[in-house]
Amino acid sequence: MATPLGAGQRCAGVDEVGRGCWYGPVFAAAVILPDGARDPLAAAGLTDSKALTAKRRAQLVPLIERHAESWALGQASAREIDAVGIRTATERAMLRALQRLRAPAPQLVLVDGVLPLRLWSGPQCTVVRGDSQCLEIAAASVLAKQARDALIQRLAHHHPGYGLERHAGYGTARHRAALLELGPTPLHRRSFLGKVLAPERLAAP
């Protein structure tokens, strides 16, 4: 990766995962890396979590946790997503992750994508394809992805029949078929299912 964004500042990278899912919370992670962490993490192949295998992500997690100055997770529930919309819920998850970082607050927040984090009052910079351009964001993407996938794997035992262990809550053909047969669980995002289920089947339990 190129010269670090915000070089010389205490920067936090923040990224989300699960924004487009039909089921479960949206997750975010925030990571602050000291200068000494950059070379070992780059050498280990840290990049966008979507470009890594599940095995490689699992190997990177303890390395990120060991080298990071601070890291934290945040999430927003399916019910929260339905109540305020996915963008605001995603921002809340990001803000919660940032607020859980060790003090002092970062001098600059690097946000993956093109949309600013409206809830953050301090300096920030959006980074297009940040998870492949910025090590802090890449580290956040890996931690958020692994944490959310692990939660969905556990929840799959509570909500069998939907194939959650395979698709992590995304809108696959199998997931659609299960919804048509079984209906939504309390952890489904009903606001996402308007084209899948009839209105009477979307009523909250």
N, CA and C atoms as a LAMMPS dump frame, in Angstrom:
ITEM: TIMESTEP
0
ITEM: NUMBER OF ATOMS
615
ITEM: BOX BOUNDS ff ff ff
-5.0000000000000000e+02 5.0000000000000000e+02
-5.0000000000000000e+02 5.0000000000000000e+02
-5.0000000000000000e+02 5.0000000000000000e+02
ITEM: ATOMS id mol type element x y z
1 1 1 N 0.835 -1.193 0
2 1 2 C 0 0 0
3 1 3 C 0.876 1.251 0
4 2 1 N 0.319 2.367 -0.432
5 2 2 C 1.058 3.605 -0.587
6 2 3 C 1.369 4.227 0.771
7 3 1 N 1.974 5.424 0.729
8 3 2 C 2.264 6.161 1.957
9 3 3 C 0.99 6.289 2.785
10 4 1 N 1.051 6.048 4.082
11 4 2 C -0.155 6.058 4.912
12 4 3 C -0.886 7.394 4.842
13 5 1 N -2.21 7.34 4.735
14 5 2 C -3.024 8.534 4.832
15 5 3 C -2.918 9.09 6.248
16 6 1 N -2.858 10.391 6.356
17 6 2 C -2.772 10.995 7.68
18 6 3 C -1.469 10.683 8.385
19 7 1 N -0.395 10.51 7.626
20 7 2 C 0.899 10.177 8.227
21 7 3 C 1.261 11.201 9.293
22 8 1 N 1.75 10.732 10.425
23 8 2 C 2.117 11.599 11.524
24 8 3 C 0.985 11.888 12.489
25 9 1 N -0.212 11.435 12.159
26 9 2 C -1.361 11.617 13.038
27 9 3 C -1.795 10.267 13.61
28 10 1 N -2.522 10.34 14.702
29 10 2 C -3.093 9.128 15.309
30 10 3 C -4.423 8.846 14.594
31 11 1 N -4.37 7.937 13.613
32 11 2 C -5.513 7.694 12.73
33 11 3 C -6.233 6.401 13.104
34 12 1 N -7.538 6.429 12.974
35 12 2 C -8.353 5.23 13.139
36 12 3 C -9.026 4.91 11.817
37 13 1 N -8.864 3.685 11.343
38 13 2 C -9.618 3.217 10.187
39 13 3 C -10.903 2.569 10.653
40 14 1 N -11.99 2.807 9.922
41 14 2 C -13.278 2.234 10.3
42 14 3 C -13.946 1.652 9.06
43 15 1 N -14.534 0.481 9.23
44 15 2 C -15.216 -0.188 8.115
45 15 3 C -16.379 -0.994 8.667
46 16 1 N -17.323 -1.314 7.774
47 16 2 C -18.511 -2.079 8.171
48 16 3 C -18.602 -3.368 7.361
49 17 1 N -19.428 -4.268 7.853
50 17 2 C -19.727 -5.491 7.117
51 17 3 C -21.171 -5.884 7.412
52 18 1 N -21.822 -6.447 6.407
53 18 2 C -23.205 -6.89 6.589
54 18 3 C -24.237 -5.856 6.218
55 19 1 N -23.826 -4.812 5.554
56 19 2 C -24.768 -3.74 5.204
57 19 3 C -25.905 -4.262 4.321
58 20 1 N -25.611 -5.15 3.404
59 20 2 C -26.628 -5.607 2.459
60 20 3 C -27.352 -6.876 2.847
61 21 1 N -27.104 -7.39 4.043
62 21 2 C -27.713 -8.655 4.46
63 21 3 C -29.201 -8.501 4.747
64 22 1 N -29.917 -9.604 4.673
65 22 2 C -31.337 -9.654 5.042
66 22 3 C -31.519 -10 6.515
67 23 1 N -30.472 -10.502 7.14
68 23 2 C -30.587 -11.056 8.497
69 23 3 C -29.452 -10.54 9.366
70 24 1 N -29.784 -10.252 10.612
71 24 2 C -28.762 -9.964 11.605
72 24 3 C -28.281 -8.529 11.61
73 25 1 N -27.384 -8.232 12.547
74 25 2 C -26.883 -6.864 12.708
75 25 3 C -25.882 -6.481 11.635
76 26 1 N -25.677 -5.185 11.5
77 26 2 C -24.546 -4.668 10.747
78 26 3 C -23.422 -4.448 11.754
79 27 1 N -22.22 -4.851 11.379
80 27 2 C -21.048 -4.754 12.245
81 27 3 C -20.089 -3.688 11.723
82 28 1 N -19.344 -3.101 12.638
83 28 2 C -18.256 -2.198 12.272
84 28 3 C -17.081 -2.453 13.193
85 29 1 N -15.902 -2.119 12.708
86 29 2 C -14.693 -2.176 13.537
87 29 3 C -13.901 -0.9 13.313
88 30 1 N -13.166 -0.5 14.332
89 30 2 C -12.249 0.638 14.254
90 30 3 C -10.887 0.176 14.74
91 31 1 N -9.844 0.591 14.048
92 31 2 C -8.482 0.141 14.364
93 31 3 C -7.511 1.313 14.274
94 32 1 N -6.665 1.439 15.282
95 32 2 C -5.538 2.376 15.257
96 32 3 C -4.259 1.552 15.22
97 33 1 N -3.402 1.835 14.249
98 33 2 C -2.143 1.098 14.102
99 33 3 C -0.955 2.006 14.398
100 34 1 N -0.021 1.581 15.226
101 34 2 C 1.23 2.32 15.379
102 34 3 C 2.101 2.109 14.139
103 35 1 N 3.054 2.982 13.942
104 35 2 C 3.904 2.876 12.754
105 35 3 C 4.584 1.517 12.666
106 36 1 N 4.974 0.96 13.817
107 36 2 C 5.688 -0.315 13.806
108 36 3 C 4.845 -1.499 13.392
109 37 1 N 3.537 -1.316 13.31
110 37 2 C 2.662 -2.421 12.921
111 37 3 C 2.522 -2.557 11.414
112 38 1 N 2.838 -1.519 10.682
113 38 2 C 2.519 -1.481 9.265
114 38 3 C 3.274 -2.551 8.464
115 39 1 N 4.582 -2.639 8.676
116 39 2 C 5.371 -3.59 7.882
117 39 3 C 4.969 -5.042 8.152
118 40 1 N 4.85 -5.476 9.417
119 40 2 C 4.468 -6.88 9.62
120 40 3 C 3.077 -7.203 9.107
121 41 1 N 2.134 -6.272 9.212
122 41 2 C 0.787 -6.545 8.721
123 41 3 C 0.753 -6.566 7.194
124 42 1 N 1.491 -5.656 6.572
125 42 2 C 1.571 -5.674 5.107
126 42 3 C 2.244 -6.951 4.623
127 43 1 N 3.306 -7.364 5.311
128 43 2 C 4.019 -8.585 4.931
129 43 3 C 3.14 -9.826 5.1
130 44 1 N 2.198 -9.759 6.04
131 44 2 C 1.295 -10.89 6.263
132 44 3 C 0.165 -10.936 5.251
133 45 1 N 0.104 -9.931 4.359
134 45 2 C -0.91 -9.944 3.31
135 45 3 C -2.212 -9.275 3.673
136 46 1 N -2.206 -8.402 4.679
137 46 2 C -3.432 -7.724 5.072
138 46 3 C -3.968 -6.872 3.933
139 47 1 N -5.226 -7.078 3.586
140 47 2 C -5.905 -6.3 2.567
141 47 3 C -7.403 -6.414 2.809
142 48 1 N -8.183 -5.965 1.859
143 48 2 C -9.642 -6.031 1.941
144 48 3 C -10.092 -7.434 2.339
145 49 1 N -10.94 -7.531 3.364
146 49 2 C -11.38 -8.845 3.856
147 49 3 C -12.069 -9.659 2.774
148 50 1 N -12.729 -8.986 1.819
149 50 2 C -13.449 -9.711 0.758
150 50 3 C -12.491 -10.411 -0.195
151 51 1 N -11.229 -9.974 -0.209
152 51 2 C -10.232 -10.586 -1.09
153 51 3 C -9.474 -11.718 -0.403
154 52 1 N -9.828 -12.01 0.843
155 52 2 C -9.119 -13.025 1.621
156 52 3 C -10.017 -14.223 1.878
157 53 1 N -9.424 -15.396 1.977
158 53 2 C -10.187 -16.58 2.357
159 53 3 C -10.531 -16.515 3.847
160 54 1 N -11.521 -17.293 4.238
161 54 2 C -11.895 -17.344 5.655
162 54 3 C -10.715 -17.808 6.501
163 55 1 N -9.944 -18.752 6.001
164 55 2 C -8.785 -19.241 6.74
165 55 3 C -7.748 -18.132 6.923
166 56 1 N -7.513 -17.363 5.865
167 56 2 C -6.512 -16.298 5.962
168 56 3 C -6.981 -15.191 6.895
169 57 1 N -8.264 -14.855 6.841
170 57 2 C -8.787 -13.848 7.762
171 57 3 C -8.61 -14.295 9.207
172 58 1 N -8.904 -15.56 9.462
173 58 2 C -8.773 -16.084 10.821
174 58 3 C -7.325 -16.009 11.299
175 59 1 N -6.385 -16.193 10.402
176 59 2 C -4.973 -16.104 10.764
177 59 3 C -4.546 -14.662 11.04
178 60 1 N -5.177 -13.722 10.349
179 60 2 C -4.816 -12.322 10.497
180 60 3 C -5.374 -11.693 11.771
181 61 1 N -6.503 -12.195 12.264
182 61 2 C -7.148 -11.567 13.419
183 61 3 C -6.204 -11.438 14.616
184 62 1 N -5.564 -12.522 15.094
185 62 2 C -4.679 -12.349 16.258
186 62 3 C -3.482 -11.461 15.96
187 63 1 N -3.045 -11.442 14.705
188 63 2 C -1.923 -10.577 14.328
189 63 3 C -2.341 -9.102 14.42
190 64 1 N -3.532 -8.799 13.925
191 64 2 C -4.036 -7.421 14.012
192 64 3 C -4.223 -7.024 15.475
193 65 1 N -4.839 -7.892 16.25
194 65 2 C -5.098 -7.576 17.654
195 65 3 C -3.799 -7.361 18.435
196 66 1 N -2.777 -8.121 18.077
197 66 2 C -1.496 -8.004 18.778
198 66 3 C -0.761 -6.721 18.401
199 67 1 N -0.836 -6.329 17.139
200 67 2 C -0.057 -5.18 16.662
201 67 3 C -0.794 -3.856 16.791
202 68 1 N -2.118 -3.882 16.867
203 68 2 C -2.874 -2.629 16.918
204 68 3 C -2.616 -1.896 18.227
205 69 1 N -2.573 -0.58 18.156
206 69 2 C -2.539 0.235 19.37
207 69 3 C -3.875 0.12 20.093
208 70 1 N -4.953 0.101 19.312
209 70 2 C -6.291 -0.05 19.879
210 70 3 C -7.228 -0.545 18.783
211 71 1 N -8.189 -1.365 19.161
212 71 2 C -9.213 -1.799 18.214
213 71 3 C -10.508 -2.038 18.975
214 72 1 N -11.623 -1.934 18.271
215 72 2 C -12.917 -2.116 18.917
216 72 3 C -13.978 -2.435 17.873
217 73 1 N -15.06 -3.037 18.345
218 73 2 C -16.186 -3.41 17.489
219 73 3 C -17.433 -2.648 17.904
220 74 1 N -18.339 -2.472 16.952
221 74 2 C -19.653 -1.907 17.219
222 74 3 C -20.663 -2.574 16.318
223 75 1 N -21.919 -2.537 16.697
224 75 2 C -22.949 -3.13 15.854
225 75 3 C -24.266 -2.401 16.037
226 76 1 N -25.166 -2.617 15.08
227 76 2 C -26.538 -2.122 15.164
228 76 3 C -27.449 -3.269 14.753
229 77 1 N -28.496 -3.485 15.512
230 77 2 C -29.354 -4.655 15.356
231 77 3 C -30.272 -4.545 14.142
232 78 1 N -30.86 -5.676 13.777
233 78 2 C -31.841 -5.692 12.687
234 78 3 C -33.019 -4.785 12.999
235 79 1 N -33.468 -4.796 14.236
236 79 2 C -34.592 -3.927 14.611
237 79 3 C -34.213 -2.461 14.483
238 80 1 N -32.979 -2.135 14.848
239 80 2 C -32.504 -0.756 14.713
240 80 3 C -32.426 -0.363 13.237
241 81 1 N -31.964 -1.281 12.407
242 81 2 C -31.9 -1.032 10.962
243 81 3 C -33.292 -0.729 10.418
244 82 1 N -34.277 -1.528 10.831
245 82 2 C -35.649 -1.302 10.376
246 82 3 C -36.192 0.041 10.861
247 83 1 N -35.758 0.465 12.037
248 83 2 C -36.299 1.688 12.634
249 83 3 C -35.709 2.956 12.021
250 84 1 N -34.41 2.95 11.731
251 84 2 C -33.762 4.201 11.308
252 84 3 C -33.163 4.138 9.916
253 85 1 N -33.179 2.976 9.274
254 85 2 C -32.58 2.841 7.952
255 85 3 C -31.147 2.355 8.036
256 86 1 N -30.686 1.744 6.958
257 86 2 C -29.391 1.088 6.996
258 86 3 C -28.233 2.08 7.081
259 87 1 N -28.332 3.249 6.443
260 87 2 C -27.183 4.172 6.523
261 87 3 C -26.989 4.673 7.951
262 88 1 N -28.06 5.121 8.587
263 88 2 C -27.928 5.629 9.958
264 88 3 C -27.498 4.521 10.913
265 89 1 N -28.067 3.318 10.733
266 89 2 C -27.686 2.203 11.591
267 89 3 C -26.204 1.862 11.409
268 90 1 N -25.731 1.893 10.173
269 90 2 C -24.312 1.632 9.914
270 90 3 C -23.439 2.683 10.578
271 91 1 N -23.849 3.933 10.489
272 91 2 C -23.091 5.002 11.137
273 91 3 C -23.076 4.821 12.651
274 92 1 N -24.185 4.381 13.215
275 92 2 C -24.211 4.136 14.659
276 92 3 C -23.239 3.028 15.035
277 93 1 N -23.193 1.97 14.233
278 93 2 C -22.253 0.883 14.511
279 93 3 C -20.818 1.393 14.447
280 94 1 N -20.507 2.212 13.442
281 94 2 C -19.163 2.779 13.322
282 94 3 C -18.834 3.677 14.509
283 95 1 N -19.791 4.527 14.889
284 95 2 C -19.556 5.429 16.017
285 95 3 C -19.314 4.642 17.297
286 96 1 N -20.083 3.572 17.514
287 96 2 C -19.902 2.754 18.715
288 96 3 C -18.519 2.13 18.751
289 97 1 N -18.043 1.672 17.588
290 97 2 C -16.685 1.117 17.542
291 97 3 C -15.659 2.193 17.879
292 98 1 N -15.799 3.374 17.301
293 98 2 C -14.845 4.454 17.552
294 98 3 C -14.865 4.878 19.019
295 99 1 N -16.047 4.914 19.612
296 99 2 C -16.153 5.334 21.011
297 99 3 C -15.538 4.324 21.972
298 100 1 N -15.387 3.092 21.532
299 100 2 C -14.822 2.049 22.391
300 100 3 C -13.297 1.958 22.277
301 101 1 N -12.701 2.716 21.384
302 101 2 C -11.239 2.744 21.308
303 101 3 C -10.666 3.361 22.574
304 102 1 N -9.459 2.957 22.9
305 102 2 C -8.798 3.548 24.062
306 102 3 C -8.551 5.04 23.834
307 103 1 N -8.723 5.828 24.883
308 103 2 C -8.456 7.267 24.813
309 103 3 C -6.953 7.5 24.61
310 104 1 N -6.572 8.611 24.006
311 104 2 C -7.416 9.697 23.524
312 104 3 C -8.069 9.366 22.186
313 105 1 N -9.045 10.18 21.808
314 105 2 C -9.734 9.971 20.538
315 105 3 C -8.756 10.131 19.38
316 106 1 N -8.992 9.427 18.276
317 106 2 C -8.092 9.578 17.123
318 106 3 C -8.111 10.997 16.579
319 107 1 N -6.967 11.415 16.046
320 107 2 C -6.873 12.746 15.447
321 107 3 C -7.547 12.807 14.087
322 108 1 N -7.652 11.659 13.42
323 108 2 C -8.27 11.584 12.107
324 108 3 C -8.927 10.218 11.958
325 109 1 N -10.142 10.192 11.444
326 109 2 C -10.843 8.941 11.168
327 109 3 C -10.873 8.722 9.657
328 110 1 N -10.443 7.561 9.231
329 110 2 C -10.446 7.173 7.822
330 110 3 C -11.629 6.245 7.596
331 111 1 N -12.579 6.679 6.78
332 111 2 C -13.837 5.958 6.582
333 111 3 C -13.84 5.326 5.195
334 112 1 N -14.099 4.036 5.133
335 112 2 C -14.16 3.364 3.842
336 112 3 C -15.359 3.857 3.048
337 113 1 N -15.156 4.127 1.759
338 113 2 C -16.263 4.5 0.888
339 113 3 C -16.273 5.975 0.542
340 114 1 N -17.46 6.465 0.139
341 114 2 C -17.593 7.853 -0.303
342 114 3 C -18.473 8.68 0.628
343 115 1 N -19.169 8.039 1.568
344 115 2 C -20.091 8.753 2.435
345 115 3 C -19.43 9.082 3.767
346 116 1 N -19.477 10.329 4.19
347 116 2 C -18.886 10.695 5.48
348 116 3 C -19.673 10.102 6.639
349 117 1 N -19.005 9.96 7.757
350 117 2 C -19.63 9.483 8.984
351 117 3 C -20.245 10.697 9.683
352 118 1 N -21.53 10.903 9.458
353 118 2 C -22.181 12.14 9.909
354 118 3 C -22.201 12.28 11.426
355 119 1 N -22.12 11.165 12.152
356 119 2 C -22.195 11.218 13.604
357 119 3 C -20.856 11.537 14.264
358 120 1 N -19.771 11.579 13.49
359 120 2 C -18.445 11.836 14.054
360 120 3 C -18.138 13.32 13.94
361 121 1 N -17.839 13.95 15.061
362 121 2 C -17.645 15.393 15.071
363 121 3 C -16.211 15.816 14.79
364 122 1 N -15.277 14.878 14.842
365 122 2 C -13.873 15.215 14.623
366 122 3 C -13.475 15.13 13.161
367 123 1 N -12.205 15.395 12.855
368 123 2 C -11.708 15.31 11.482
369 123 3 C -11.856 13.889 10.925
370 124 1 N -12.21 13.82 9.657
371 124 2 C -12.337 12.523 9.005
372 124 3 C -12.044 12.661 7.521
373 125 1 N -11.796 11.515 6.898
374 125 2 C -11.513 11.47 5.466
375 125 3 C -12.127 10.2 4.906
376 126 1 N -12.933 10.331 3.851
377 126 2 C -13.462 9.144 3.186
378 126 3 C -12.423 8.638 2.19
379 127 1 N -12.348 7.313 2.067
380 127 2 C -11.336 6.695 1.212
381 127 3 C -12.024 5.667 0.314
382 128 1 N -12.117 5.97 -0.967
383 128 2 C -12.712 5.036 -1.917
384 128 3 C -11.841 3.784 -1.999
385 129 1 N -12.487 2.62 -1.902
386 129 2 C -11.767 1.332 -1.851
387 129 3 C -10.73 1.34 -0.739
388 130 1 N -11.108 1.943 0.373
389 130 2 C -10.176 2.091 1.481
390 130 3 C -9.685 0.781 2.051
391 131 1 N -10.52 -0.269 1.951
392 131 2 C -10.094 -1.551 2.512
393 131 3 C -8.972 -2.194 1.721
394 132 1 N -8.694 -1.696 0.514
395 132 2 C -7.531 -2.179 -0.226
396 132 3 C -6.456 -1.111 -0.38
397 133 1 N -6.719 0.109 0.15
398 133 2 C -5.78 1.217 0.024
399 133 3 C -5.135 1.622 1.341
400 134 1 N -5.752 1.257 2.45
401 134 2 C -5.344 1.769 3.76
402 134 3 C -5.308 0.614 4.752
403 135 1 N -4.177 0.406 5.408
404 135 2 C -4.03 -0.738 6.308
405 135 3 C -4.977 -0.654 7.507
406 136 1 N -5.213 0.565 8.019
407 136 2 C -6.133 0.695 9.152
408 136 3 C -7.532 0.231 8.772
409 137 1 N -7.995 0.63 7.588
410 137 2 C -9.329 0.225 7.135
411 137 3 C -9.343 -1.263 6.816
412 138 1 N -8.283 -1.765 6.202
413 138 2 C -8.214 -3.198 5.908
414 138 3 C -8.289 -4.017 7.192
415 139 1 N -7.58 -3.58 8.214
416 139 2 C -7.617 -4.285 9.497
417 139 3 C -9.021 -4.249 10.088
418 140 1 N -9.681 -3.092 9.999
419 140 2 C -11.05 -2.983 10.494
420 140 3 C -11.985 -3.912 9.72
421 141 1 N -11.793 -4.006 8.415
422 141 2 C -12.668 -4.862 7.609
423 141 3 C -12.52 -6.326 7.996
424 142 1 N -11.294 -6.754 8.287
425 142 2 C -11.06 -8.144 8.675
426 142 3 C -11.685 -8.432 10.047
427 143 1 N -11.472 -7.548 11.013
428 143 2 C -12.03 -7.783 12.349
429 143 3 C -13.556 -7.783 12.318
430 144 1 N -14.156 -6.842 11.585
431 144 2 C -15.617 -6.779 11.513
432 144 3 C -16.177 -8.018 10.827
433 145 1 N -15.547 -8.427 9.738
434 145 2 C -16.026 -9.602 8.994
435 145 3 C -15.947 -10.864 9.848
436 146 1 N -14.835 -11.076 10.506
437 146 2 C -14.685 -12.285 11.325
438 146 3 C -15.655 -12.287 12.499
439 147 1 N -15.83 -11.141 13.126
440 147 2 C -16.735 -11.071 14.283
441 147 3 C -18.175 -11.318 13.863
442 148 1 N -18.59 -10.71 12.769
443 148 2 C -19.978 -10.905 12.333
444 148 3 C -20.211 -12.346 11.87
445 149 1 N -19.274 -12.887 11.103
446 149 2 C -19.439 -14.265 10.635
447 149 3 C -19.535 -15.232 11.808
448 150 1 N -18.726 -15.017 12.842
449 150 2 C -18.765 -15.895 14.015
450 150 3 C -20.116 -15.799 14.717
451 151 1 N -20.66 -14.588 14.817
452 151 2 C -21.981 -14.43 15.434
453 151 3 C -23.057 -15.131 14.621
454 152 1 N -23.028 -14.966 13.298
455 152 2 C -24.053 -15.591 12.459
456 152 3 C -23.949 -17.112 12.535
457 153 1 N -22.744 -17.639 12.632
458 153 2 C -22.588 -19.084 12.786
459 153 3 C -23.277 -19.567 14.062
460 154 1 N -23.144 -18.797 15.136
461 154 2 C -23.813 -19.178 16.392
462 154 3 C -25.331 -19.042 16.269
463 155 1 N -25.772 -17.983 15.643
464 155 2 C -27.21 -17.755 15.495
465 155 3 C -27.857 -18.781 14.571
466 156 1 N -27.078 -19.346 13.661
467 156 2 C -27.626 -20.353 12.742
468 156 3 C -28.186 -21.552 13.505
469 157 1 N -27.628 -21.842 14.688
470 157 2 C -28.131 -22.961 15.491
471 157 3 C -29.484 -22.626 16.108
472 158 1 N -29.737 -21.349 16.326
473 158 2 C -31.017 -20.925 16.9
474 158 3 C -32.093 -20.778 15.832
475 159 1 N -31.68 -20.538 14.598
476 159 2 C -32.621 -20.356 13.493
477 159 3 C -32.242 -21.309 12.354
478 160 1 N -32.43 -22.619 12.575
479 160 2 C -32.065 -23.585 11.535
480 160 3 C -33.019 -23.51 10.345
481 161 1 N -32.545 -24.002 9.218
482 161 2 C -33.392 -24.086 8.036
483 161 3 C -33.214 -22.95 7.051
484 162 1 N -32.512 -21.898 7.445
485 162 2 C -32.324 -20.743 6.557
486 162 3 C -30.982 -20.78 5.815
487 163 1 N -30.098 -21.673 6.2
488 163 2 C -28.786 -21.733 5.565
489 163 3 C -27.858 -20.617 5.97
490 164 1 N -28.094 -20.044 7.147
491 164 2 C -27.292 -18.902 7.587
492 164 3 C -25.813 -19.234 7.678
493 165 1 N -25.513 -20.481 8.039
494 165 2 C -24.118 -20.887 8.177
495 165 3 C -23.376 -20.84 6.839
496 166 1 N -24.132 -20.795 5.746
497 166 2 C -23.51 -20.772 4.42
498 166 3 C -23.471 -19.377 3.809
499 167 1 N -24.548 -18.616 3.963
500 167 2 C -24.621 -17.319 3.271
501 167 3 C -24.523 -16.121 4.202
502 168 1 N -24.414 -16.348 5.512
503 168 2 C -24.205 -15.279 6.506
504 168 3 C -25.314 -14.232 6.497
505 169 1 N -26.49 -14.596 5.964
506 169 2 C -27.618 -13.677 5.998
507 169 3 C -27.852 -12.902 4.725
508 170 1 N -27.017 -13.109 3.709
509 170 2 C -27.208 -12.403 2.441
510 170 3 C -28.376 -13.024 1.659
511 171 1 N -28.819 -12.296 0.65
512 171 2 C -30.031 -12.677 -0.075
513 171 3 C -29.817 -13.684 -1.177
514 172 1 N -29.478 -14.891 -0.83
515 172 2 C -29.284 -15.951 -1.813
516 172 3 C -30.619 -16.608 -2.165
517 173 1 N -30.591 -17.437 -3.21
518 173 2 C -31.797 -18.164 -3.605
519 173 3 C -32.264 -19.09 -2.483
520 174 1 N -31.332 -19.722 -1.805
521 174 2 C -31.707 -20.608 -0.696
522 174 3 C -32.355 -19.813 0.434
523 175 1 N -31.817 -18.66 0.721
524 175 2 C -32.372 -17.824 1.779
525 175 3 C -33.791 -17.388 1.406
526 176 1 N -33.984 -16.984 0.171
527 176 2 C -35.318 -16.582 -0.292
528 176 3 C -36.315 -17.734 -0.157
529 177 1 N -35.901 -18.935 -0.585
530 177 2 C -36.796 -20.087 -0.503
531 177 3 C -37.163 -20.398 0.946
532 178 1 N -36.183 -20.278 1.857
533 178 2 C -36.458 -20.541 3.27
534 178 3 C -37.417 -19.507 3.844
535 179 1 N -37.269 -18.263 3.459
536 179 2 C -38.18 -17.223 3.931
537 179 3 C -39.6 -17.471 3.451
538 180 1 N -39.735 -17.89 2.204
539 180 2 C -41.07 -18.171 1.672
540 180 3 C -41.72 -19.339 2.398
541 181 1 N -40.898 -20.306 2.807
542 181 2 C -41.429 -21.474 3.501
543 181 3 C -41.651 -21.222 4.987
544 182 1 N -40.68 -20.591 5.644
545 182 2 C -40.68 -20.476 7.1
546 182 3 C -41.097 -19.108 7.617
547 183 1 N -41.017 -18.085 6.774
548 183 2 C -41.259 -16.729 7.234
549 183 3 C -40.03 -16.158 7.922
550 184 1 N -40.042 -14.877 8.266
551 184 2 C -38.876 -14.244 8.88
552 184 3 C -38.755 -14.557 10.365
553 185 1 N -37.528 -14.564 10.849
554 185 2 C -37.253 -14.69 12.281
555 185 3 C -37.253 -13.287 12.909
556 186 1 N -37.19 -13.177 14.22
557 186 2 C -37.083 -11.851 14.847
558 186 3 C -35.812 -11.092 14.476
559 187 1 N -34.818 -11.791 13.923
560 187 2 C -33.562 -11.135 13.57
561 187 3 C -33.461 -10.805 12.084
562 188 1 N -34.535 -11.027 11.328
563 188 2 C -34.541 -10.603 9.932
564 188 3 C -34.858 -9.11 9.838
565 189 1 N -34.278 -8.475 8.832
566 189 2 C -34.529 -7.053 8.579
567 189 3 C -35.777 -6.952 7.7
568 190 1 N -36.882 -6.7 8.3
569 190 2 C -38.133 -6.686 7.549
570 190 3 C -38.162 -5.6 6.475
571 191 1 N -37.467 -4.512 6.717
572 191 2 C -37.418 -3.441 5.725
573 191 3 C -36.678 -3.853 4.455
574 192 1 N -35.939 -4.966 4.514
575 192 2 C -35.21 -5.455 3.348
576 192 3 C -36.002 -6.499 2.559
577 193 1 N -37.129 -6.923 3.079
578 193 2 C -37.809 -8.103 2.527
579 193 3 C -39.093 -7.778 1.779
580 194 1 N -39.304 -6.509 1.433
581 194 2 C -40.54 -6.109 0.776
582 194 3 C -40.756 -6.758 -0.58
583 195 1 N -39.664 -7.137 -1.256
584 195 2 C -39.794 -7.788 -2.569
585 195 3 C -39.752 -9.307 -2.459
586 196 1 N -39.642 -9.801 -1.231
587 196 2 C -39.562 -11.25 -1.024
588 196 3 C -40.866 -11.8 -0.444
589 197 1 N -41.413 -11.099 0.553
590 197 2 C -42.582 -11.589 1.278
591 197 3 C -43.748 -10.614 1.163
592 198 1 N -44.939 -11.163 1.228
593 198 2 C -46.151 -10.34 1.235
594 198 3 C -46.212 -9.498 2.508
595 199 1 N -46.849 -8.327 2.456
596 199 2 C -46.87 -7.43 3.62
597 199 3 C -47.367 -8.107 4.903
598 200 1 N -48.378 -8.975 4.791
599 200 2 C -48.903 -9.592 6.011
600 200 3 C -47.898 -10.526 6.676
601 201 1 N -46.92 -11.024 5.93
602 201 2 C -45.903 -11.904 6.501
603 201 3 C -44.729 -11.118 7.088
604 202 1 N -44.724 -9.813 6.854
605 202 2 C -43.653 -8.969 7.366
606 202 3 C -44.003 -8.299 8.682
607 203 1 N -45.215 -8.469 9.138
608 203 2 C -45.619 -7.85 10.404
609 203 3 C -44.733 -8.381 11.529
610 204 1 N -44.328 -7.472 12.404
611 204 2 C -43.474 -7.876 13.543
612 204 3 C -44.207 -8.857 14.421
613 205 1 N -43.497 -9.848 14.984
614 205 2 C -44.145 -10.852 15.847
615 205 3 C -44.647 -10.234 17.139
